[in-house]
Amino acid sequence: MGPALLFAPADRPERFIKAAERSDTVIIDLEDAVAHEAKAEARENMVKSGLNPASTMVRINALNTKDARLDLAAVDRSKFDTIMIAKASDVDSIAALTRYKVVVLCETAAGILAAPRLAKLSNVVALMWGAEDLVASLGGTSSRFTTGPYAGTYRAVAMQARSQLLLAAGAAGKPAIDSIYADFADLDGLAQEADDAVASGFGAKACIHPSQVAVVRDAYRPSDSEVAAARELLAAAEEAGTGVFAFKGKMVDGPILLHAKKIITRSTL
């Protein structure tokens, strides 16, 4: 899947190839990015896109809508088999979609609470959360503080939802995708949030603008010194041959070695 996912509105087919060239995975969007009157044409654009199915998914509308049924019919005419379900929450309905690899987008209160059960479904390959739709589903107005010392940071309810989604995905051994950063001009803020996503354990982060991709990739790519230190630590562990050992004045055990292995894995992305 790669660390940087990029949404591409399905009513703007001229952006598809550029999105594929600049990101790790393209999300062809049939949902919020497309006006109702443009959805039929957008579906045809998706079918004819010619993008690589291995690095493309299609975001469809919420399953309880007529648009979702039309979206799935269009996907069935395409080469794509990975779908992202908007406002996912109905476990039984999603479990029945055995033809597809499913990324559940948990962006309502019901979706966040259903995340542990959704994560256990065999056809679910990843989980993502969404902040603004979540807060709207609660009757709120903004997922982030807009003024004061915490301006730009998530409110407590959004942070809780983000954590719950990550824990649900981790418990099921599935990757979690961090939500988009809406202020695409604020690359410094994105960098801080992407760094936190990496450190917390999110496997990827979604982008809404091509300029965000490099920032997310940089966050996931460890420095040369980090990779060298991880290799040195893993070599010392192999030489020690014990569960716990001392290395450069510190005790090293399983979790620390796992962190080192993750750094090596991220260096190959």
C-alpha positions in Angstrom: 0.0 0.0 0.0 2.9 2.4 0.7 2.9 5.2 3.1 1.4 8.0 1.0 -2.1 7.6 -0.3 -3.6 10.3 -2.6 -7.2 11.0 -3.3 -8.1 11.7 -6.9 -11.7 13.0 -7.7 -13.2 10.6 -10.2 -14.8 13.5 -12.1 -11.2 14.8 -12.9 -9.7 11.9 -15.0 -6.9 14.2 -16.1 -5.5 13.9 -12.6 -5.4 10.1 -12.4 -2.0 9.5 -14.1 -0.3 12.4 -12.2 -1.7 11.0 -8.9 -0.3 7.6 -9.8 3.1 9.0 -10.6 3.3 11.0 -7.4 1.9 8.7 -4.7 2.2 5.1 -3.5 -1.5 4.4 -3.8 -4.3 6.3 -5.7 -7.8 6.5 -4.2 -10.2 7.2 -7.0 -12.9 9.0 -5.2 -16.6 8.5 -6.1 -17.9 9.9 -2.9 -17.6 13.4 -1.4 -15.2 14.8 -4.0 -17.9 14.3 -6.7 -21.1 16.3 -7.1 -24.2 14.2 -7.4 -24.9 15.2 -11.0 -21.3 14.2 -12.0 -21.3 10.7 -10.3 -22.4 8.8 -13.4 -19.6 10.2 -15.5 -17.2 9.8 -12.7 -17.9 6.1 -12.5 -17.2 5.7 -16.2 -13.9 7.6 -15.7 -13.0 5.2 -13.1 -13.7 2.2 -15.3 -11.7 3.6 -18.1 -8.8 5.0 -16.0 -6.3 2.3 -16.9 -4.5 2.7 -13.5 -2.6 -0.3 -12.0 -5.1 -2.3 -9.8 -2.2 -3.2 -7.4 -1.7 0.4 -6.4 -5.3 1.8 -6.8 -8.4 1.6 -4.7 -11.9 3.1 -5.3 -13.7 5.0 -2.6 -17.4 4.3 -2.9 -20.3 5.9 -1.2 -21.8 4.7 2.1 -23.4 1.3 1.7 -26.9 2.4 2.7 -27.1 4.7 -0.4 -28.3 4.1 -4.0 -25.0 5.6 -5.1 -23.1 2.7 -3.4 -24.9 0.1 -5.4 -24.2 2.0 -8.6 -20.5 2.4 -7.5 -20.1 -1.3 -6.9 -21.7 -2.2 -10.3 -19.2 0.1 -11.9 -16.3 -1.4 -10.0 -17.4 -4.8 -11.2 -16.9 -3.6 -14.7 -13.4 -2.4 -13.9 -10.1 -4.2 -13.1 -10.1 -2.9 -9.5 -10.8 -5.2 -6.6 -9.9 -2.9 -3.7 -12.6 -0.6 -2.4 -12.7 2.0 0.4 -16.1 2.2 2.0 -17.1 5.6 3.2 -18.8 5.9 6.5 -18.3 2.2 7.2 -20.1 0.8 10.2 -22.4 -2.1 9.2 -20.4 -5.2 9.9 -22.7 -7.7 8.3 -23.1 -5.7 5.1 -19.3 -5.3 4.8 -18.7 -9.0 5.6 -20.9 -9.9 2.6 -18.6 -8.1 0.1 -16.4 -11.1 -0.3 -15.5 -10.2 -3.9 -13.5 -7.2 -2.8 -10.5 -6.3 -0.6 -12.0 -3.7 1.6 -10.6 -0.7 3.4 -13.1 0.5 5.9 -13.3 4.3 6.4 -14.6 4.7 10.0 -15.7 8.3 10.1 -18.9 8.2 12.2 -19.4 7.4 15.9 -21.0 4.1 14.8 -18.0 3.3 12.6 -15.4 4.0 15.3 -17.3 1.8 17.8 -17.6 -0.9 15.2 -13.9 -0.8 14.2 -12.8 -3.8 16.4 -15.4 -6.0 14.7 -14.7 -4.6 11.3 -11.0 -5.2 11.7 -11.6 -8.9 12.3 -13.4 -9.5 8.9 -11.4 -11.6 6.5 -12.1 -9.3 3.5 -11.0 -6.1 5.4 -7.4 -5.3 4.5 -7.0 -2.0 6.3 -8.8 0.6 8.4 -8.9 4.4 8.1 -10.5 7.0 10.2 -11.9 10.4 9.2 -12.2 13.4 11.5 -14.6 15.9 10.1 -17.4 13.5 9.3 -17.0 11.9 12.7 -17.4 15.2 14.5 -20.3 16.1 12.3 -22.0 12.8 13.1 -21.8 13.9 16.8 -23.4 17.3 16.1 -20.1 19.1 16.4 -18.6 21.8 14.2 -14.8 21.2 14.0 -12.4 18.4 14.8 -9.6 20.8 15.6 -9.0 23.8 17.8 -9.1 27.0 15.7 -7.7 29.4 18.2 -5.6 29.5 21.4 -2.5 27.6 22.3 -3.8 24.4 20.8 -4.8 25.8 17.4 -4.6 23.3 14.7 -4.5 20.2 17.0 -7.3 17.7 17.3 -10.0 18.0 20.0 -10.1 15.2 22.6 -12.9 13.3 20.9 -11.0 13.2 17.6 -7.9 12.0 19.3 -9.8 9.3 21.1 -11.3 8.1 17.8 -7.9 8.1 16.2 -6.5 6.0 19.0 -9.4 3.6 19.0 -9.1 3.0 15.3 -5.4 2.4 15.6 -5.8 -0.1 18.5 -8.6 -2.0 16.7 -6.4 -2.3 13.6 -3.4 -3.3 15.5 -5.2 -5.9 17.6 -6.4 -7.6 14.3 -3.0 -7.3 12.6 -4.3 -4.9 10.0 -2.7 -1.7 8.9 -4.2 1.6 10.0 -4.3 4.7 7.7 -4.2 8.1 9.3 -6.8 10.7 8.3 -6.1 13.5 5.8 -4.6 16.9 6.8 -7.1 19.3 5.3 -4.9 22.5 5.3 -2.8 21.4 2.4 -0.8 24.7 2.5 0.4 24.0 6.0 3.2 21.5 5.2 4.8 22.1 8.6 1.7 21.1 10.4 1.4 18.0 8.1 5.0 17.0 8.9 4.3 17.1 12.6 1.2 15.0 12.3 2.8 12.6 9.9 5.7 12.2 12.3 3.2 11.3 15.0 1.5 8.9 12.8 4.7 7.0 12.2 5.7 7.0 15.8 2.2 5.9 16.9 2.1 3.0 14.4 -0.1 4.1 11.5 1.0 2.2 8.4 0.1 5.1 6.0 -1.4 8.5 5.8 -3.9 9.8 3.3 -3.3 13.0 1.2 -5.6 15.3 -0.6 -3.0 17.3 -2.6 0.1 16.1 -4.4 2.3 18.5 -2.4 1.6 16.5 0.7 3.0 13.2 -0.6 6.7 14.1 -0.2 6.1 15.3 3.3 4.4 12.0 4.3 7.1 9.9 2.6 9.8 11.9 4.4 8.1 11.1 7.7 8.0 7.4 7.0 11.6 7.2 5.6 14.1 6.8 8.4 17.4 8.7 8.2 20.6 7.0 7.3 21.8 7.3 10.9 18.6 5.7 12.2 19.0 2.8 9.7 22.6 2.3 10.7 21.8 2.3 14.4 19.0 -0.2 13.9 21.3 -2.6 11.9 24.0 -2.3 14.5 21.5 -3.1 17.3 20.1 -6.1 15.4 23.6 -7.4 14.8 24.4 -7.1 18.5 21.2 -9.0 19.3 22.2 -11.8 17.0 25.6 -12.0 18.6 24.2 -11.8 22.1 21.8 -14.7 21.5 19.8 -13.9 24.6 16.3 -12.4 25.2 17.7 -9.4 27.1 21.1 -7.9 26.8 23.0 -4.7 27.4 24.0 -2.4 24.5 25.7 0.9 24.8 24.7 1.3 28.4 21.0 0.4 27.9 19.0 -2.8 28.4 17.6 -4.1 25.2 14.6 -6.5 24.9 12.0 -7.7 22.4 10.0 -4.4 21.9 13.2 -2.4 21.3 14.3 -5.0 18.7 10.9 -4.8 17.1 11.2 -1.0 16.7 14.6 -1.6 15.1 13.1 -4.1 12.6 10.3 -1.6 11.8 13.0 1.0 10.9 14.7 -1.4 8.5 11.3 -2.2 6.9 10.4 1.5 6.5 13.8 2.1 4.9 12.8 0.0 1.9 9.5 1.8 1.3 
